[in-house]
Amino acid sequence: MSTRFTILEGRILNTVYSVNGPVVKIKDTKDFSMLEMVYVGKNRLVGEVIGITEEFTTIQVYEVTTGMQVGEPVEGTGAPMSVLLAPGIMNNIFDGIERPLRKIAEMCGAFIAEGLEVSPLPLDVKYNVTVKVKVGDKLAPGGIYATCPETPSIEHRCMLSPMLPAGKVVWVAPDGEYTIDKKVVTIEDSSGKQHDLTLSQKWPIRQARPIKKRIPINRPLITGQRIIDSIVPIAKGGTAAVPGGFGTGKTMTQHQLAKWCDADLIVYIGCGERGNEMTQVLTEFGELVDPRTGRELKERTVLIANTSNMPVAAREASVYTGITLAEYYRDMGYHVAIMADSTSRWAEALREISGRLEEMPAEEGFPAYLPSRLSEFYERAGYVEPLNGVHKEGSVTIIGAVSPQGGDFSEPVTQNTKRFVRCFWALDKSLAYARHYPAVNWLQSYSEYMDELKDFYNEEVDPKFLDYRQQVSNILIEENRLMEIVKLIGADVLPDDQKIVIEIAKVVRVGFLQQNAYHKDDTYVPLQKQFRMMGLILKLYNKSKELLAENVPVSVILATGLMDKIVKVKYDIPNDKPEMFDEYELDIEQKLDELLDANAAWRNL
């Protein structure tokens, strides 16, 4: 038997020439195409063609290649690496190449067996299908031809794959219960060829799904987190990076966003994270209650778990699998939020595979194509008009965690990510260690979406919202400047007008930016309450400046206890009782006016 090919049942099979970790090479063959999905070895491990030369075809294998030998067969599929799209995706847990982990656990326990072949979605589950077309209707790519309740929270809308041509409906099944592989509609294209449509379709993970057009971004993704919604907002259909060192709360922040953001669906990608942390994610998501429906949050969530001890190549594929699932639901007219945790581990997988391919390394050993891969991922976000013609909008919002080594934001993954995202939430180790959560550093973070979102804030919240935001931001910036002076010469030498800035900034930091995820009224805060909280703080600030102008000492203002009272507003005023802010504003007016009157009376003595 040759090491280059073997003859089996009259057919020439290509065989393994070399094995280097997840990288397998075949010699002297022209049987494979670029990005084709293949089965490698006697265990039929899933792989993908990533390089073709005159002499060698290079494959990256998405499973462990331990024990593989030279001469084992390699079989092509003739199709690119794809995922199955059908009812059953929601409330499911997949690995990086869409293998169902719950089903695998039932079959072979805690560890995935090599070459395990299992359908990504159950083929025996029946769904209550309503056919939306009738004989004679025209069906274009992206058009909806059937719907079914996937979970109690999500309606699944079956669409004509953009890979198929438009056609006329020539047969429809009656409404009823069907599995995902049963024919429900038949169409005939312009050439007379008929196509049977089931509840499922396949789509290549590295190819973005087509859309009708992009819609200008003009709405925020409302998260209920004050530092995000009011100071550094992200737009629906936008992109954000959450960089932070170990222990700064990246995963916790993404949990809060997944639970509370106003997206219809959540795709959580655990890419290269620790196994025990991923276990915690799976456990917590199973226990979370969806605040919008009162049902389990997992009914509108799909989890892709690819831990650090799983094959490195599958980690590289996991983000593409996640974004493809998100685009599929976006095309149904849903707003989808992706939590990728973390893109640094994904970049490390690229670096490891690149090293095994003996490619020329760039900065810190990462491949030279790292920026282009990051851009390919983040550019698949967007606010769009889908092809289906029924739902006028859908979106994919990408929030990617970055784990720079040692918290160094100058490393390549963080710096290149900043080039492709418009929202940057820098997590601060000192804030996290001081138990200030979310630990977003308000000085290093930024959002480039404010111009697009100003009409929303003006019309849906209040015309003063952006002015309040700017004033609060200015107070924090001024405090940072003053603290540099305080470190050198102490706070006692500062004039009272600068002391009050430091005191109000403390109220902003503790009473507004710091949030308690375990408090019923503070874990999620509506925009209207956020606006009133900023207004209350600024009223105290402006009124205090009036007193200082009349030579009332700052110590007298602090003695009123108003600062501490405003800090506790986040707990003391329930989210559903905004009218209580009027009482607090009146209290500020009365107490400070009393000081002003007392000061005037003393001066007249």
C-alpha positions in Angstrom: 0.0 0.0 0.0 1.3 3.5 -0.9 1.3 6.3 1.6 -0.1 8.6 -1.0 -3.2 6.6 -2.0 -4.8 3.3 -1.7 -7.2 1.3 -3.9 -10.4 0.2 -2.2 -13.3 -1.5 -4.2 -11.9 -0.1 -7.4 -11.7 3.4 -6.2 -8.5 5.4 -5.4 -8.6 6.9 -2.0 -6.3 9.8 -0.9 -4.4 9.0 2.3 -2.6 10.9 5.0 1.0 11.9 4.1 1.9 13.7 7.4 0.3 14.7 10.7 1.4 17.7 12.8 -1.2 18.2 15.6 -4.4 19.4 13.9 -2.6 19.9 10.6 -2.8 17.0 8.2 -1.2 16.9 4.7 -2.0 14.9 1.6 0.5 14.6 -1.3 -0.1 14.6 -5.1 -3.8 15.0 -5.3 -6.2 17.3 -7.1 -9.4 15.8 -5.7 -10.1 18.6 -3.1 -11.2 22.2 -3.3 -10.4 25.1 -1.0 -12.5 25.2 2.3 -14.0 21.8 1.4 -15.2 19.7 4.4 -13.4 16.3 4.6 -13.3 13.2 6.8 -9.8 12.3 7.9 -8.5 8.9 9.0 -10.1 5.6 9.9 -12.1 7.4 12.6 -13.5 9.9 10.0 -12.5 13.0 11.9 -14.1 16.2 10.6 -11.6 18.5 8.8 -11.4 21.4 6.4 -9.1 22.1 3.5 -7.1 25.3 4.2 -4.3 25.1 1.7 -3.7 23.7 -1.8 -0.3 23.6 -3.7 0.9 21.6 -6.7 2.4 19.1 -4.2 0.4 19.2 -1.0 -3.2 19.6 0.2 -3.3 20.9 3.8 -6.2 20.1 6.1 -7.0 21.4 9.6 -8.8 18.8 11.7 -11.4 19.8 14.2 -10.9 16.8 16.4 -8.0 15.3 18.3 -5.6 13.5 15.9 -3.8 11.5 18.6 -3.1 8.0 17.2 -3.6 8.9 13.6 -1.0 7.3 11.2 0.4 7.9 7.8 -1.6 6.1 5.2 -5.1 6.5 6.7 -7.8 7.4 4.2 -9.1 11.0 3.6 -12.5 11.4 2.1 -13.9 14.6 0.6 -17.6 15.7 0.8 -17.6 18.1 -2.1 -19.2 20.8 0.1 -17.8 23.5 2.4 -17.8 23.4 6.2 -21.5 24.1 6.9 -24.0 24.1 9.8 -27.5 22.7 9.8 -30.1 25.5 10.2 -33.5 24.3 11.4 -35.9 24.3 14.4 -34.1 22.9 17.5 -31.2 25.3 17.6 -32.6 27.4 20.5 -32.1 26.0 24.0 -29.3 23.8 22.7 -25.6 23.5 23.5 -23.1 22.8 20.6 -19.4 22.5 20.3 -17.4 24.6 17.8 -18.6 22.6 14.8 -22.3 22.3 15.8 -22.2 18.9 17.5 -24.9 18.7 20.2 -23.1 18.3 23.5 -26.2 17.1 25.4 -26.7 14.3 22.9 -23.0 13.4 22.9 -23.1 13.2 26.7 -25.9 10.7 26.5 -24.0 8.6 24.0 -20.5 8.5 25.4 -20.3 10.4 28.7 -18.3 13.4 29.6 -15.7 13.1 26.8 -16.4 13.3 23.1 -15.4 10.1 21.3 -13.2 10.4 18.2 -15.1 10.5 14.9 -18.5 10.5 16.5 -21.2 11.0 13.9 -24.3 12.6 15.3 -26.9 14.9 13.8 -26.6 18.5 15.0 -30.3 18.7 15.5 -32.8 15.9 16.5 -34.4 14.2 13.6 -37.2 12.5 15.6 -38.7 15.7 17.2 -41.9 16.8 15.5 -42.9 20.5 15.2 -46.3 21.9 14.8 -45.9 23.5 11.3 -48.0 26.1 9.6 -47.4 26.4 5.9 -47.5 30.1 4.8 -47.6 29.6 1.0 -50.1 28.0 -1.4 -49.9 26.5 -4.8 -49.2 29.1 -7.5 -47.4 31.5 -5.1 -43.9 32.9 -6.1 -41.2 32.2 -3.6 -38.0 34.3 -3.7 -34.7 33.5 -1.9 -35.2 34.4 1.8 -39.0 34.1 1.5 -40.8 32.5 4.4 -42.8 29.3 3.5 -43.5 27.8 6.9 -43.4 28.6 10.6 -43.5 26.6 13.8 -43.0 27.3 17.5 -39.4 26.4 18.3 -39.7 27.3 22.0 -42.5 29.0 23.8 -40.6 32.2 23.4 -39.4 31.9 19.7 -41.3 31.3 16.5 -39.1 29.6 13.9 -39.6 30.9 10.3 -38.4 28.5 7.6 -37.0 30.5 4.6 -36.0 29.6 1.1 -32.2 29.2 1.1 -30.4 32.1 -0.8 -28.5 29.3 -2.5 -31.7 28.1 -4.3 -33.3 30.0 -7.2 -36.7 31.7 -7.0 -39.6 29.5 -8.1 -43.3 28.9 -8.2 -44.9 26.8 -5.5 -46.3 23.6 -7.1 -47.1 21.5 -4.0 -47.6 22.2 -0.3 -48.2 19.8 2.7 -51.1 20.4 5.0 -50.5 22.0 8.3 -49.5 19.5 10.9 -46.6 17.9 12.8 -43.4 17.3 10.9 -39.7 16.5 11.6 -37.0 18.8 10.2 -36.2 16.4 7.3 -39.8 16.0 6.0 -40.8 17.8 2.8 -43.4 20.6 3.3 -43.2 22.6 0.1 -42.1 21.9 -3.5 -41.1 24.8 -5.9 -40.3 24.8 -9.6 -37.7 27.2 -10.9 -37.7 29.0 -14.3 -35.8 26.1 -15.9 -38.6 23.6 -14.8 -36.4 21.9 -12.1 -38.3 21.1 -8.9 -36.8 21.7 -5.4 -38.2 20.0 -2.3 -38.1 22.2 0.8 -37.9 20.8 4.3 -37.7 22.6 7.6 -33.9 22.7 7.3 -31.1 24.1 5.2 -27.3 24.2 5.3 -25.0 27.2 5.1 -21.2 27.6 4.9 -19.9 29.0 8.2 -17.3 31.3 6.5 -19.7 32.9 4.1 -21.9 35.8 5.3 -25.6 35.3 4.6 -27.0 37.8 2.0 -29.3 40.7 2.9 -31.6 43.1 1.1 -29.9 46.2 2.4 -28.2 47.7 5.4 -30.2 50.1 7.5 -28.6 53.1 9.2 -28.0 52.4 12.9 -30.3 54.6 15.0 -31.3 52.7 18.1 -29.2 51.6 21.2 -29.0 48.1 22.5 -30.6 48.9 25.9 -28.9 46.8 28.6 -30.1 48.4 31.8 -26.4 49.0 32.8 -26.0 52.7 33.5 -22.3 52.9 32.6 -23.2 51.4 29.2 -26.6 52.9 28.4 -25.8 56.5 29.6 -22.0 56.9 29.1 -20.7 54.5 26.5 -23.7 53.1 24.6 -23.7 50.4 21.9 -26.1 50.6 19.0 -28.3 47.7 18.0 -26.5 46.1 15.1 -23.2 47.5 16.4 -19.9 46.1 17.7 -18.2 46.3 21.1 -15.0 45.0 22.6 -14.8 44.2 26.4 -11.0 44.0 27.1 -9.8 43.2 30.6 -7.2 41.2 32.5 -7.9 38.1 34.6 -10.6 38.7 37.3 -11.9 42.0 35.9 -15.4 40.6 35.2 -15.6 40.1 31.5 -17.7 37.0 31.8 -19.9 38.5 34.5 -20.5 41.6 32.4 -21.5 39.5 29.4 -23.9 37.5 31.6 -25.6 40.7 32.6 -25.9 41.9 29.0 -27.2 38.5 27.9 -29.9 38.5 30.6 -31.0 42.1 30.3 -30.3 43.5 26.8 -33.3 44.0 24.6 -32.3 41.5 21.9 -34.7 38.8 20.9 -32.1 36.1 20.9 -28.7 35.5 22.5 -25.8 33.5 21.0 -23.2 32.9 23.7 -19.8 31.6 22.3 -17.5 30.2 25.0 -14.3 30.2 22.9 -11.3 28.6 24.6 -12.3 29.5 28.2 -11.6 27.3 31.2 -13.9 24.2 31.5 -15.0 25.0 35.0 -16.0 28.6 34.0 -17.9 27.2 31.0 -19.7 24.8 33.3 -20.7 27.7 35.5 -22.0 29.6 32.4 -24.1 26.5 31.4 -25.4 26.1 34.9 -26.3 29.7 35.4 -28.0 30.1 32.0 -30.1 27.1 32.9 -31.3 28.9 36.0 -31.8 32.4 34.7 -35.4 33.7 34.3 -36.1 35.8 31.2 -37.3 39.2 32.6 -39.3 39.9 29.4 -41.4 36.7 29.5 -41.0 35.3 33.0 -39.9 32.0 31.4 -36.4 30.4 31.3 -33.8 32.5 29.5 -32.4 29.5 27.8 -35.5 29.3 25.6 -34.1 32.2 23.5 -30.4 31.3 24.0 -28.0 29.1 22.1 -24.7 28.2 23.7 -21.5 27.2 21.8 -19.1 25.7 24.2 -15.5 25.1 23.1 -13.3 24.9 26.2 -9.5 25.3 26.4 -9.0 21.5 26.6 -11.0 20.8 23.4 -9.4 20.7 19.9 -7.7 24.0 19.0 -9.0 24.0 15.4 -12.6 23.8 16.5 -12.0 26.8 18.7 -11.1 28.7 15.5 -14.4 27.5 13.9 -16.6 28.3 16.8 -16.9 32.0 16.2 -18.0 31.4 12.6 -20.5 28.8 13.7 -22.0 31.3 16.2 -22.2 34.2 13.7 -23.8 32.0 11.1 -26.5 30.9 13.6 -27.1 34.6 14.5 -27.4 35.6 10.9 -29.9 32.9 10.3 -32.2 34.2 13.0 -31.5 37.8 11.9 -32.9 36.8 8.5 -36.2 35.8 10.2 -36.5 39.4 11.5 -35.1 38.9 15.0 -32.6 41.1 16.8 -29.7 38.9 17.9 -26.8 39.7 20.3 -23.6 37.6 20.2 -21.4 37.3 23.3 -18.0 36.0 22.2 -15.8 35.0 25.2 -13.1 35.4 24.3 -11.6 36.5 20.9 -8.1 36.3 22.4 -8.4 32.6 22.8 -9.6 32.4 19.2 -6.6 34.5 18.1 -4.3 32.1 20.0 -5.9 29.2 18.1 -5.0 31.0 14.9 -1.5 31.5 16.1 -1.0 27.8 17.0 -2.3 26.6 13.7 -0.3 29.2 11.8 2.8 28.0 13.6 2.2 24.4 12.6 1.7 25.5 9.0 5.2 27.1 9.3 3.8 30.5 8.2 5.9 33.7 8.8 4.8 35.1 12.2 3.9 38.8 12.7 3.8 40.7 16.0 4.0 38.4 19.1 3.8 35.3 16.9 0.3 36.0 15.7 -0.2 35.4 11.9 -0.1 38.4 9.6 -3.7 37.8 8.7 -5.0 38.3 12.3 -6.4 41.8 11.5 -8.3 40.6 8.4 -9.8 37.6 10.4 -11.0 39.9 13.1 -12.5 42.3 10.6 -14.3 39.4 8.8 -15.9 38.5 12.1 -16.9 42.0 13.3 -18.1 43.1 9.9 -20.8 40.5 9.9 -22.6 42.6 12.5 -25.2 45.0 11.3 -28.8 46.4 11.3 -30.4 45.1 8.1 -33.5 44.6 6.0 -33.8 40.9 5.5 -34.6 39.2 2.2 -37.9 37.7 3.5 -40.0 40.8 2.5 -42.3 40.4 5.6 -40.1 41.6 8.4 -38.5 45.0 7.7 -35.6 44.8 10.1 -33.3 42.4 11.9 -29.9 42.9 13.5 -26.8 41.1 14.8 -24.9 42.9 17.6 -21.4 41.5 18.4 -19.9 42.0 21.9 -16.5 40.4 22.0 -14.5 39.9 25.2 -10.7 40.3 24.9 -8.3 38.8 27.4 -4.9 40.6 27.0 -2.1 39.0 28.9 -1.3 40.9 32.0 -4.1 43.4 31.2 -1.8 45.0 28.6 -4.1 46.8 26.1 -1.2 47.4 23.8 -1.0 43.8 22.7 -1.9 42.9 19.1 -5.4 41.4 19.6 -6.7 44.3 21.6 -5.1 46.9 19.3 -6.4 45.2 16.1 -9.9 44.8 17.7 -10.1 48.5 18.4 -9.7 49.1 14.6 -12.9 47.2 13.8 -15.3 48.0 16.7 -16.9 51.3 17.5 -17.5 50.7 21.2 -14.7 50.0 23.7 -15.5 49.0 27.3 -12.1 48.8 29.0 -12.3 46.8 32.2 -10.1 48.0 35.0 -8.4 45.7 37.5 -8.3 48.3 40.3 -12.0 48.8 40.0 -12.7 45.1 40.0 -10.6 44.5 43.0 -12.4 47.4 44.8 -15.7 45.5 44.0 -16.8 48.3 41.7 -18.9 46.5 39.0 -19.3 46.8 36.1 -15.6 47.5 36.2 -15.7 49.7 33.1 -13.1 52.4 33.2 -15.0 55.6 32.2 -11.8 57.4 31.1 -10.4 54.7 28.8 -13.7 53.6 27.3 -15.5 55.2 24.4 -18.5 54.9 22.1 -18.6 56.2 18.5 -22.4 55.7 18.2 -23.5 58.9 20.0 -24.2 60.9 16.8 -26.4 58.1 15.4 -28.2 57.6 18.7 -28.9 61.2 19.6 -32.3 61.3 17.9 -33.4 58.3 19.9 -32.4 59.8 23.2 -34.0 63.1 22.4 -37.3 61.6 21.3 -37.6 58.4 23.4 -36.1 59.6 26.7 -35.6 63.4 27.0 -34.0 66.2 25.0 -31.7 67.0 28.0 -30.4 63.4 28.2 -27.2 64.0 26.1 -26.5 67.3 27.9 -26.7 65.5 31.2 -24.4 62.7 29.9 -21.9 65.3 28.8 -22.0 67.1 32.2 -21.5 63.9 34.1 -18.6 62.9 31.9 -17.0 66.3 32.4 -17.2 65.9 36.2 -15.4 62.5 36.0 -12.7 64.0 33.7 -12.2 67.0 36.0 -12.0 64.7 39.0 -9.2 62.7 37.4 -7.3 65.9 36.7 -7.7 67.0 40.3 -6.7 63.7 41.8 -3.3 64.0 40.2 -2.9 67.2 42.2 -4.3 65.6 45.4 -1.7 62.8 45.1 1.1 65.4 45.1 0.0 68.0 47.7 -3.2 66.6 49.4 -6.8 67.6 49.2 -6.8 70.2 52.0 -5.1 72.8 49.8 -7.8 72.6 47.1 -10.3 75.5 46.9 -13.9 74.6 47.8 -15.1 74.7 44.1 -12.6 71.9 43.4 -13.5 70.0 46.5 -17.1 69.9 45.5 -16.1 68.4 42.1 -14.4 65.6 43.9 -17.4 65.0 46.2 -19.9 65.0 43.3 -17.7 62.7 41.3 -17.7 60.3 44.2 -21.5 60.4 44.1 -21.4 59.7 40.3 -19.0 56.8 40.7 -20.7 55.1 43.7 -24.3 56.1 43.2 -24.5 56.0 39.4 -21.7 54.0 37.7 -21.5 51.2 40.3 -24.3 48.7 40.0 -25.4 45.7 42.1 -26.3 42.7 40.0 -28.0 41.0 43.0 -30.4 43.9 43.9 -33.9 43.7 42.3 -34.0 47.4 41.4 -30.4 47.9 40.6 -29.6 44.9 38.4 -31.5 46.5 35.5 -32.3 50.2 35.4 -34.7 51.7 32.7 -33.4 54.6 30.6 -35.9 57.0 32.2 -34.6 56.3 35.7 -31.0 56.6 34.5 -31.9 60.1 33.2 -33.6 61.2 36.4 -30.6 59.9 38.4 -28.2 62.0 36.4 -30.5 65.0 36.7 -30.7 64.6 40.5 -26.9 64.5 40.8 -26.4 67.5 38.6 -29.1 69.4 40.5 -27.1 68.8 43.7 -23.9 69.9 41.9 -25.3 73.1 40.5 -27.1 74.1 43.6 -23.9 73.4 45.6 -22.0 75.7 43.3 -24.5 78.5 44.0 -23.9 78.1 47.7 -20.1 78.1 47.2 -20.5 81.4 45.2 -22.1 82.8 48.4 -19.1 81.7 50.5 -20.9 78.8 52.1 -18.1 76.3 53.1 -18.2 72.9 51.4 -18.1 71.2 54.8 -21.5 72.8 55.6 -22.9 71.4 52.4 -21.6 67.9 53.2 -23.0 68.1 56.7 -26.6 68.1 55.2 -26.2 64.4 54.3 -27.5 65.0 50.8 -24.5 63.3 49.2 -25.1 60.0 51.0 -28.8 60.2 50.3 -28.3 60.6 46.5 -25.8 57.7 46.5 -28.6 55.5 47.9 -31.2 56.6 45.3 -30.4 53.5 43.2 -31.8 51.3 46.0 -34.4 53.6 47.6 -36.3 54.6 44.5 -38.0 51.6 42.8 -37.8 51.4 39.0 -41.6 51.7 38.7 -41.9 54.9 40.9 -40.1 57.7 39.0 -42.4 60.3 40.7 -40.3 59.8 43.9 -37.5 61.8 42.2 -39.7 64.9 42.5 -39.6 64.5 46.3 -35.8 64.2 46.3 -35.4 67.3 44.1 -37.6 69.2 46.4 -35.6 68.0 49.4 -32.3 69.3 47.7 -34.0 72.7 47.0 -35.3 73.1 50.6 -32.1 72.0 52.5 -29.7 74.0 50.4 -32.0 77.1 50.3 -32.1 76.9 54.1 -28.3 77.0 54.1 -28.4 79.9 51.8 -30.9 81.8 54.0 -28.9 81.0 57.1 -25.7 82.2 55.4 -27.4 85.5 54.3 -28.7 86.0 57.8 -25.3 85.5 59.4 -23.7 87.9 56.9 -26.3 90.6 57.8 -25.5 90.4 61.5 
